[in-house]
Amino acid sequence: MNKYGLQNKFYAIEGKKDQLISLLLKASKLVLSSDSCHLYMISEDKTDENCVWITEVWDTKEDHDKALMDPKVLDLIKDALPLLSDMPQKGIVLEIIGGI
């Protein structure tokens, strides 16, 4: 199976989490149209009211990186940055071995 996985944690500015989630849901629709994206899941952190997690599974890191260069994705990133309390940290990289 060996897929590229990534888990990121974003912190929204107080009161901006719903806007951030809305943009991330739009991003999920864009990237899931790619054959190489198998999962783009947005989750709320129930222990931190301003934290949002993104879990992604791609065929390769290159496929992920290519998706980030899509002009529509870049526009969503540009719109999301002002909603973040911090610049995103480097995500946790996972090598997906198997499972359902």
C-alpha positions in Angstrom: 0.0 0.0 0.0 2.7 2.6 1.1 0.9 5.9 0.8 2.0 9.4 1.9 0.1 10.6 5.0 0.2 14.0 6.6 -1.4 15.3 9.8 -1.5 19.0 10.4 -2.8 21.1 13.3 -4.1 24.6 12.7 -4.9 27.2 15.4 -7.6 29.7 14.4 -7.9 33.1 15.8 -10.5 33.2 18.6 -13.9 33.3 16.9 -12.6 32.4 13.4 -12.6 28.6 13.6 -15.8 28.2 11.7 -14.5 30.4 8.8 -11.3 28.3 8.8 -13.3 25.1 8.7 -15.4 26.4 5.8 -12.3 27.1 3.7 -10.8 23.8 4.6 -13.9 22.0 3.5 -13.7 23.9 0.1 -10.1 22.8 -0.1 -11.1 19.2 0.5 -13.5 19.3 -2.5 -10.7 20.6 -4.7 -8.0 18.0 -3.7 -10.4 15.0 -3.5 -11.0 15.5 -7.2 -7.5 14.3 -7.7 -7.0 10.5 -8.3 -4.0 10.6 -6.0 -5.8 12.0 -2.9 -7.5 9.3 -0.9 -8.4 11.2 2.3 -8.7 14.9 3.3 -10.4 14.9 6.6 -11.0 18.0 8.7 -11.6 17.5 12.5 -12.3 19.7 15.4 -10.1 19.2 18.5 -12.5 18.7 21.4 -9.7 19.7 23.9 -8.9 23.1 22.3 -11.7 25.2 20.9 -9.5 27.0 18.4 -7.7 23.9 17.0 -8.5 22.1 13.7 -6.8 19.0 12.5 -6.3 18.0 8.8 -5.5 14.3 8.0 -4.5 13.6 4.5 -3.6 10.4 2.5 -1.9 10.7 -0.9 -0.2 8.3 -3.3 3.0 10.2 -3.0 4.5 13.3 -1.4 5.0 14.7 -4.9 1.2 14.4 -5.5 0.5 16.3 -2.3 3.1 19.0 -3.2 1.6 19.3 -6.8 -1.9 19.9 -5.3 -0.6 22.7 -3.2 0.4 24.5 -6.4 -3.1 24.5 -7.9 -4.2 28.2 -8.2 -7.5 27.5 -6.6 -5.8 25.8 -3.6 -3.3 28.7 -3.4 -6.3 31.2 -3.2 -7.8 29.2 -0.4 -4.5 29.2 1.5 -4.2 32.9 1.0 -7.7 33.4 2.4 -7.0 31.0 5.4 -3.8 32.6 6.6 -5.4 35.7 8.2 -7.7 33.3 10.2 -4.7 31.6 11.9 -3.3 32.6 15.2 0.1 31.2 14.2 1.8 30.1 11.0 1.1 26.4 10.4 3.9 24.2 11.8 5.4 21.4 9.7 2.9 18.6 9.8 3.5 15.0 11.1 4.5 12.9 8.1 3.1 9.4 8.0 3.9 6.4 5.8 0.6 4.6 5.4 1.3 0.9 5.5 -2.1 -0.6 5.4 -5.6 -0.9 6.9 -9.0 0.1 5.9 
